[in-house]
C-alpha cells in the first residue's frame, strides 16, 4: 500500500467518524425536540412515591403541556395542567394544609398533585390506565357514566367508545407517548 493510498483511507475514516458523530448528535437533538423530557428526577420521585409508571406521568405531561408549563384558557396550570379547584380538592384529600394556587407553577408541586390525582383515578378504576387517563381529561363523573353505559350494554368501555372526541384523542396521545417515553428515556425515567 502506498503512502498516498494510506492517507486517503485515513482521511475517509476521519470523515466517516465525523459524519457518524454528527448524525448521532442530530438524532439526539430531534428526539429531545420531538419528545422532550424535563424534571425527570421529580417524575421518578413521584412515580416511586405513588406507585406509578414514570412513563405514564411523562406521557400525561407531554399531552398536557409538552413540558412547557403555562396557564390554559380554562385556568389549568403547570406541567400537568391542573385546575386550581382540583388542586385544592387534592390538597384536602392529601392533607396539604398550606397549598395555594400559585404553588401549581412549581414543577415539584404540580407533578406531585398530578401524580396524586393519577393514583387516585387508577385506584378508582382498579388499575385501568385507559379509564384513569380518560378521567384525567374528561372528568371522573363522565367516565363513570360511560363505563356504566358500556356495562349496561354488556360490554366494557374502550378507547373507541369514548364519546368525547377530545378525550378519545387525549387517551390515544397519552398512551402512545407513554410507550415512546419507555422506549426513548428508560434510563432517565428509572426504568432500567
Number of C-alpha atoms within 10 A of each C-alpha: 5 7 8 9 10 11 11 12 12 12 12 12 12 12 12 12 12 12 12 12 12 12 12 12 12 12 12 12 13 12 13 13 11 10 18 17 21 16 15 16 13 18 28 21 18 22 24 13 12 17 12 19 19 27 27 24 25 32 27 29 27 22 23 24 17 19 20 13 20 16 16 14 7 9 13 20 25 27 30 30 25 25 18 17 12 14 25 17 14 18 17 13 13 12 10 14 10 8 15 12 13 11 16 27 18 14 19 18 18 22 27 21 23 26 24 23 23 22 19 17 21 19 13 14 18 11 13 12 18 19 25 25 26 25 22 21 18 20 13 18 10 16 23 16 11 19 20 15 14 16 12 10 9 8 11 14 17 13 16 11 13 21 13 13 11 13 20 20 16 21 27 18 16 24 20 14 22 23 13 16 23 21 12 16 17 14 11 18 24 18 13 8
